[in-house]
Amino acid sequence: MPDTLTITDNRTGKLYEIPITDGAIRATDLRQIKVTKEDQGLGTYDPAFMNTASCRSRITYIDGDKGILEYRGYPIEQLAEQSTYLETAYLIIFGQLPTEGQLREWTKQITLHTMLHENIKKLMEGFQYDAHPMSVFLSTVGAFSTFYADAKKIFDEESRKKQIHRLIAKVPTIAAYAYRHSIGRPYNYPDNDLSFTGNFLNMLFRMTELKYQVSPVLERALDVLFILHADHEQNCSTNAMRGIGSSHVDPYSAMAGAAAALFGPLHGGANEAVLRMLAEIGTVQNVPGFIKRVKAGEGRLMGFGHRVYKSYDPRAKIIKQTADQVFEVTGKNPLLDIALELERIALEDEYFVTRRLYPNVDFYSGLIYQAMGFPVTMFPVLFAIPRTSGWIAQWEEMLLDPEQKIARPRQVYIGATRRDYIPLSKRT
């Protein structure tokens, strides 16, 4: 016997049997619950999608209570320890870990697509020198749709594959160019001899040397950070990617919208807020006083708590280990001691423990990026580079899902009832 939910409509006294599948009911099944035949049927009101699933997905699994994050069934801890970003991106997009031959071909295709059209460079040069790198990034990604007309053939598998190669390959180049533009330095072309993250560091930081010498520690740290940020289920920017993509627009336009969603301080800008908080605290001695003010409602503890995780964010544990390795190369970030003391007190304080406020991925990532030489304006861009693989995978899954239609949520109208137009001369 299938699982069902029995609903009694106390307005009419009628009983309804609603099927339960995978722990959810279909919202459209509620539309049969009516008071009159003219009634539109019962709807659900769920601001910010607090308890509404918009899709069925095979990509990322999260158990927030247990602190579990898996890509295609693989634990994030194993991927961060043993995989690379490009291999993880392949897994997220195609559903399986690649064979040696598949990984070799995938890496080759990404490497061959890292160059930007020279007109793209001219476009980026047109931005003000102080334009925010994320604004430059999302504008440039959107402009790709004018360069690659074949991207509109979204139901052509070969065309989709080509856009996937282009996006994964070119976003680090866009990011590096945006950074170089912001500091007035010439662009560095990609170096095909380097790894994905090694090449990114080369485009960012190479000066006059003929060959950029990549630090293996920083190269691996960036790879780990990219793995941790590759996808995170139906967050704000992923929802934007799916929602925009549901109109069957090209992937570049959809991704520009996703990147714009990521730009917000409640999403991709959260690690910058952590650094600002640590800087405002100033010293380890000031931490108890800051904690006291937070508990009194006079401030916010940034980098703690998460919409999904109600225990320690598994990504935060990995990042904390990565931070130690990075600081051995770069020197310790002066804000680290403040962060460690803040974490220690918060994890022992009943106020935060009972509210299940634990460090999230943003708490340490900003410290690492700052130690590596990135300005805070680059933080959301550094988030967008790896999240590209997740956005693409989610977009393609949405596109090929026969149940999906153009996104069009209902509303609960609470405005004025019908009224007649009043001529301007008669209005008071």
C-alpha positions in Angstrom: 0.0 0.0 0.0 1.5 3.4 -1.0 2.1 6.0 1.6 -0.6 8.6 1.7 -1.6 11.7 3.7 -5.2 12.0 4.7 -6.5 15.6 4.8 -9.8 16.7 6.3 -11.0 20.1 4.9 -12.9 21.5 7.9 -14.5 24.1 5.6 -16.4 21.4 3.7 -16.0 18.2 5.8 -14.5 16.4 2.8 -11.6 13.9 3.1 -8.7 13.7 0.6 -6.0 11.1 0.1 -2.7 12.7 -1.1 0.1 10.3 -2.2 3.5 10.7 -0.5 6.6 10.0 -2.6 10.2 10.3 -1.3 8.9 12.1 1.8 7.1 14.8 -0.1 3.6 15.5 -1.5 3.0 17.2 -4.8 1.7 20.7 -4.3 -0.5 20.4 -7.3 -2.3 17.5 -5.6 -3.7 20.1 -3.2 -5.5 21.9 -5.9 -8.3 19.3 -5.8 -9.2 20.7 -2.4 -11.8 23.3 -3.1 -14.8 25.0 -1.4 -16.6 25.7 -4.7 -16.0 24.6 -8.3 -14.8 28.1 -9.3 -12.2 27.9 -6.5 -8.6 27.7 -7.8 -7.9 25.1 -5.2 -5.7 25.0 -2.2 -2.2 26.3 -2.6 0.8 26.4 -0.3 2.5 29.6 1.0 6.2 29.2 1.6 8.3 32.4 1.5 11.9 31.7 0.7 11.2 28.0 0.0 11.7 27.0 3.6 9.9 23.6 3.1 9.2 23.4 -0.7 11.2 21.1 -3.1 11.3 22.6 -6.6 12.9 19.6 -8.3 14.1 16.0 -8.0 17.9 15.9 -8.2 20.7 13.3 -8.3 23.6 15.7 -7.9 24.2 16.8 -4.3 22.9 15.2 -1.1 22.9 17.2 2.2 21.9 16.0 5.7 22.1 19.2 7.7 21.4 17.6 11.0 24.3 15.1 10.6 26.7 17.4 8.8 26.8 15.3 5.6 27.6 16.6 2.1 27.9 14.3 -0.8 28.4 14.8 -4.6 26.7 12.0 -6.6 27.0 9.8 -3.5 30.7 10.5 -2.7 31.5 12.1 0.7 33.0 15.6 0.4 35.8 14.5 2.8 37.0 11.8 0.4 36.8 14.1 -2.6 38.7 16.9 -0.8 41.4 14.5 0.3 41.8 12.4 -2.9 40.3 14.2 -5.9 41.1 17.3 -7.9 38.7 20.0 -8.9 38.5 19.0 -12.6 37.8 15.4 -11.6 35.1 16.5 -9.2 33.6 18.8 -11.8 33.4 15.8 -14.2 31.7 13.8 -11.5 29.2 16.5 -10.7 28.3 17.1 -14.4 28.4 13.5 -15.8 27.4 11.6 -12.7 30.4 9.2 -12.4 34.1 9.5 -11.6 36.0 9.5 -14.9 38.3 6.7 -16.1 41.9 7.7 -16.8 41.1 8.2 -20.5 38.0 10.2 -19.8 39.9 12.4 -17.3 42.7 12.9 -19.8 40.3 14.0 -22.6 38.2 16.2 -20.2 41.4 17.9 -19.0 42.6 18.4 -22.6 39.3 20.0 -23.7 39.2 22.3 -20.7 42.9 23.3 -21.3 42.1 24.1 -25.0 39.3 26.4 -24.2 41.0 28.7 -21.6 41.7 31.5 -24.0 39.3 34.4 -24.4 38.3 36.0 -27.6 40.2 39.2 -28.1 37.0 41.2 -28.3 36.1 39.9 -24.8 39.4 41.5 -23.6 38.3 44.8 -25.2 34.9 44.5 -23.5 36.6 44.0 -20.1 39.0 46.9 -20.7 35.9 49.2 -21.0 35.0 48.9 -17.4 36.1 51.5 -14.9 39.4 50.6 -13.2 37.6 50.4 -9.8 34.7 48.3 -11.1 34.0 45.4 -8.7 35.5 42.2 -10.1 32.2 40.3 -9.6 30.3 42.9 -11.6 32.9 42.5 -14.4 32.7 38.7 -14.1 28.9 38.4 -14.4 28.7 41.0 -17.2 31.4 39.1 -19.2 29.8 35.7 -18.7 26.5 37.2 -20.0 28.3 38.7 -23.0 29.5 35.2 -24.0 26.0 34.6 -25.5 26.8 37.2 -28.1 30.0 35.4 -29.1 28.7 31.8 -29.2 25.4 31.7 -31.1 25.5 27.9 -31.0 24.8 28.0 -27.3 21.1 28.6 -28.0 20.9 25.0 -29.3 20.3 23.8 -25.7 18.7 20.5 -26.7 21.7 19.5 -28.9 23.9 17.4 -26.7 27.1 18.2 -28.6 26.4 21.9 -28.4 25.8 21.6 -24.6 29.0 19.8 -24.2 30.9 22.5 -26.0 29.4 25.2 -23.8 30.3 23.1 -20.7 33.9 23.0 -21.8 33.9 26.7 -22.6 32.4 27.8 -19.3 34.6 25.6 -17.0 37.7 26.6 -18.9 37.1 30.3 -19.3 35.7 31.4 -16.0 39.2 31.4 -14.3 40.5 33.5 -17.2 37.7 36.0 -16.8 38.3 36.1 -13.1 42.0 36.6 -13.5 41.5 39.4 -16.1 39.0 41.1 -13.9 41.5 41.1 -11.1 44.4 42.3 -13.2 42.2 45.1 -14.7 41.3 46.2 -11.1 44.9 46.8 -10.2 46.0 48.2 -13.6 48.3 45.3 -14.7 48.4 43.7 -18.1 46.5 40.4 -18.6 48.5 37.2 -18.4 47.6 34.6 -21.0 46.8 31.0 -19.9 49.7 28.6 -19.6 48.7 25.1 -20.9 51.5 23.4 -19.1 50.0 24.2 -15.7 47.1 22.5 -13.8 43.7 24.2 -13.7 44.4 26.0 -10.4 48.1 26.4 -11.2 47.2 28.2 -14.4 44.7 30.4 -12.5 47.4 31.5 -10.1 49.7 32.2 -13.0 47.2 34.4 -14.7 46.6 36.3 -11.4 50.1 36.8 -10.1 52.8 36.4 -12.8 54.8 39.5 -13.2 57.8 39.6 -15.6 59.1 36.1 -15.1 59.0 33.9 -18.2 57.5 30.9 -16.3 55.4 31.3 -13.2 56.6 29.0 -10.4 53.4 27.7 -8.7 53.6 26.8 -5.0 52.3 23.2 -4.7 50.8 24.0 -1.3 48.8 26.9 -2.6 47.9 25.1 -5.8 46.5 22.2 -3.8 44.7 24.5 -1.3 42.9 26.3 -4.1 42.0 22.9 -5.6 40.5 21.8 -2.3 38.6 25.1 -1.9 37.2 24.7 -5.4 36.0 21.1 -4.6 34.3 22.3 -1.5 32.4 25.1 -3.4 31.6 23.1 -6.5 27.9 22.6 -5.6 25.6 22.9 -2.7 22.2 21.7 -3.7 19.3 24.2 -4.2 20.8 27.4 -2.8 19.9 30.9 -4.0 22.2 31.1 -7.0 21.4 27.5 -8.1 17.7 28.3 -7.9 18.4 31.3 -10.0 20.3 29.2 -12.6 17.4 26.7 -12.8 14.7 29.4 -12.8 16.3 31.5 -15.6 17.3 28.3 -17.5 13.7 27.1 -17.4 12.8 29.8 -20.0 15.2 27.8 -22.3 17.6 30.7 -22.6 21.3 29.9 -23.4 23.5 28.8 -20.4 25.6 32.0 -20.4 22.6 34.2 -19.8 21.3 31.8 -17.1 24.7 31.7 -15.4 25.0 35.5 -15.5 21.9 35.6 -13.4 23.2 32.9 -11.1 26.4 34.8 -10.6 24.4 38.0 -9.8 22.6 36.0 -7.1 25.9 34.8 -5.7 27.1 38.4 -5.5 24.8 39.2 -2.6 26.3 39.5 0.9 23.9 36.8 2.2 25.4 34.3 -0.3 28.8 34.7 -1.9 29.8 37.7 0.1 29.5 36.0 3.5 33.3 35.3 3.9 34.0 39.0 3.4 31.6 39.8 6.3 33.6 37.4 8.5 36.8 39.3 7.8 35.1 42.6 8.6 33.9 41.2 11.9 37.3 39.8 12.9 38.9 43.1 12.0 36.3 45.0 14.1 37.0 42.7 17.1 40.7 43.7 16.7 42.3 41.5 19.4 41.9 38.2 21.1 41.2 40.0 24.3 38.2 41.7 22.8 36.5 38.4 21.9 34.6 37.8 25.2 33.2 41.3 25.0 32.1 40.8 21.4 30.4 37.5 22.3 28.6 39.2 25.1 27.3 41.9 22.7 26.1 39.3 20.2 24.2 37.5 22.9 22.6 40.8 23.9 21.4 41.2 20.4 23.8 44.0 19.6 25.6 42.3 16.7 25.8 39.2 14.5 28.3 36.3 14.7 29.3 36.0 11.0 30.4 32.7 9.7 28.4 30.7 12.2 25.1 28.9 11.5 23.7 27.9 8.1 20.3 27.6 6.6 20.9 23.9 5.9 23.5 22.7 8.5 22.3 22.3 12.1 25.7 20.8 13.1 29.3 21.5 12.1 29.5 22.3 8.4 31.7 19.4 7.0 33.4 21.9 4.6 34.5 24.0 7.6 36.4 21.1 9.1 38.3 20.5 5.8 39.0 24.2 5.3 40.4 24.6 8.9 43.0 21.9 8.0 43.8 23.6 4.7 44.3 26.9 6.5 47.1 25.4 8.6 48.9 24.3 5.4 48.5 27.6 3.7 49.7 29.6 6.6 52.9 27.6 6.7 53.7 29.0 3.3 52.2 32.5 3.5 52.7 33.2 7.2 49.8 33.3 9.6 47.0 35.6 9.0 46.9 38.0 12.0 43.2 37.5 12.3 43.5 33.8 12.8 44.1 33.9 16.5 40.9 36.0 16.9 39.0 33.4 14.7 40.2 30.5 16.8 39.3 32.1 20.1 35.9 33.1 18.7 35.3 29.5 17.6 36.5 28.1 20.9 34.2 30.2 23.0 31.2 29.9 20.7 31.5 26.1 20.7 31.5 26.0 24.5 28.8 28.6 25.1 25.4 27.2 25.8 23.8 30.2 24.0 25.3 29.1 20.6 25.3 25.4 21.2 21.5 25.3 22.0 20.9 27.3 18.8 23.1 24.9 16.9 25.3 27.7 15.6 28.5 26.1 14.3 31.2 27.4 12.0 30.3 27.3 8.3 32.5 27.2 5.2 32.7 31.0 5.1 34.4 31.3 8.6 37.9 30.2 7.4 37.8 30.5 3.6 38.2 34.3 3.7 41.3 34.0 5.9 42.9 31.6 3.4 42.1 33.8 0.4 43.4 36.9 2.2 46.6 35.1 3.1 47.1 34.0 -0.5 46.9 37.7 -1.6 43.4 38.0 -2.8 41.6 41.3 -2.0 38.1 40.9 -0.5 36.5 42.1 -3.7 37.7 38.8 -5.3 36.0 36.5 -2.8 32.6 36.1 -4.6 34.5 35.6 -7.9 36.6 32.8 -6.3 33.3 31.3 -5.2 31.8 31.6 -8.8 34.7 29.8 -10.5 34.1 26.3 -8.9 30.4 26.8 -8.6 30.2 27.0 -12.4 30.4 23.2 -12.5 27.5 22.9 -10.1 25.4 25.5 -11.9 25.9 23.7 -15.3 25.0 20.3 -13.8 21.9 21.7 -12.2 20.9 23.6 -15.4 21.3 20.5 -17.6 19.4 18.3 -15.1 16.6 20.8 -15.1 16.6 21.0 -18.9 16.3 17.2 -19.4 13.8 16.6 -16.6 10.4 16.0 -18.4 8.5 17.2 -15.3 10.1 20.7 -15.4 8.3 23.7 -17.0 9.1 27.4 -17.0 9.3 28.5 -13.4 6.2 30.4 -12.4 5.4 30.4 -8.6 1.9 31.3 -7.4 1.2 34.2 -5.1 -1.2 34.9 -2.3 -2.8 38.2 -3.4 -3.5 40.6 -0.5 -4.0 43.8 -2.4 -7.0 46.0 -3.1 -10.2 44.4 -4.4 -11.7 45.6 -7.7 -12.2 49.3 -8.0 -13.1 51.7 -10.8 -10.7 54.3 -12.3 -11.0 57.8 -10.9 -10.3 60.7 -13.3 -7.4 62.9 -12.2 -9.6 66.0 -11.6 -11.8 64.1 -9.1 -9.1 62.5 -7.0 -8.5 63.8 -3.4 
